[in-house]
Each structure stands twice: as structure tokens, then as C-alpha cells.
Amino acid sequence: MSVATRRQQLEEIREIVAEVLELEPEEITDTSLFIEEHDADSLRAIEILARLEKKYRVEIPQSDLPRMVHLTAVYEVLAEHAGWTA
């Protein structure tokens, strides 16, 4: 996968996360922690998961939610289930 494609996908994920957390995309860095830094709760985490599944047509088990603590981790989990090469 090209760097441009990975970056583009990260930006798409950032937009989804920002919308769910009611933040501006610029407020979310690749490693800012959703719970500790952005006051996310479990319902918002599930909403992020559902939106990613719908957008990318992939199924992500809720058991992977604890791994999805920041943008880079979300990308890695999504890439794993979508079959993208990391």
C-alpha cells in the first residue's frame, strides 16, 4: 500500500472519529488518546466502530475495541480486518 493511500485512509478515519466525538479533525492527532484526551466513552467507541464497518464494508469484532485507543491503532485494526497490507 502506498504512503499516500495510507495517509488518505487515516484522514478519512480522522473525519469519522472527529464527527462522532464532536471535535474538529485538527484536534485529533494520530496518537491522541480518545478516552483520556477527548472524553470518549464506550457508546462513542461503538459508534466509531459501526461507522467504520459501514464505510469500509468490513466486520470488526467488539472484542477489538480495547485496542482502538487512538487513530493509528484504529487504522491498524481496520487494516487487519479489511485485508490491507500494513
C-alpha positions in Angstrom: 0.0 0.0 0.0 1.4 3.4 -0.9 2.1 6.0 1.8 -0.4 8.4 0.1 -3.2 5.7 0.3 -2.4 5.1 4.0 -2.4 8.8 4.7 -5.7 9.3 2.8 -7.3 6.4 4.8 -6.0 7.9 8.1 -7.6 11.2 7.1 -10.9 9.5 6.3 -10.8 7.7 9.7 -9.9 11.0 11.4 -13.0 12.6 9.9 -15.3 9.8 11.1 -13.8 9.9 14.6 -14.0 13.7 14.8 -17.6 13.6 13.8 -18.5 11.0 16.4 -16.5 12.8 19.1 -17.9 16.2 18.1 -14.4 17.6 17.5 -12.6 19.3 14.7 -10.4 16.9 12.8 -7.3 19.0 13.6 -7.9 18.3 17.3 -7.2 14.6 16.8 -3.6 13.6 16.3 -2.5 10.1 15.1 -1.7 9.2 18.8 -4.0 11.3 20.9 -6.0 9.0 23.2 -9.7 9.0 22.6 -10.8 8.4 26.2 -8.1 10.3 28.2 -7.7 13.3 25.8 -11.0 13.5 24.0 -13.5 12.3 26.7 -14.8 9.4 24.5 -17.0 6.8 26.2 -17.9 3.2 25.3 -21.0 4.3 23.3 -19.0 6.6 21.1 -16.4 3.9 20.6 -19.1 1.5 19.4 -20.5 4.3 17.1 -17.0 4.8 15.6 -16.7 1.0 15.1 -20.2 0.9 13.4 -19.4 3.8 11.1 -16.0 2.2 10.1 -17.7 -1.1 9.4 -20.3 0.6 7.2 -17.9 2.8 5.3 -15.3 0.1 4.6 -17.8 -2.9 4.4 -15.8 -4.9 7.0 -16.8 -6.6 10.2 -14.7 -5.7 13.3 -15.4 -7.7 16.5 -16.3 -5.6 19.5 -13.5 -7.5 21.3 -11.1 -5.3 19.3 -12.5 -2.1 20.8 -9.9 -2.0 23.6 -7.1 -1.9 21.0 -8.7 1.1 19.3 -7.3 3.8 21.6 -6.1 6.3 19.1 -6.2 7.0 15.3 -3.1 4.9 14.4 -4.5 1.9 16.4 -7.9 2.3 14.7 -6.2 2.2 11.3 -4.2 -0.9 12.3 -7.3 -2.8 13.5 -9.2 -1.7 10.4 -6.4 -2.7 8.1 -6.2 -6.1 9.7 -9.9 -6.8 9.2 -10.1 -5.2 5.7 -7.1 -7.1 4.5 -5.0 -4.0 3.8 -1.2 -4.5 3.9 0.2 -2.5 6.8 
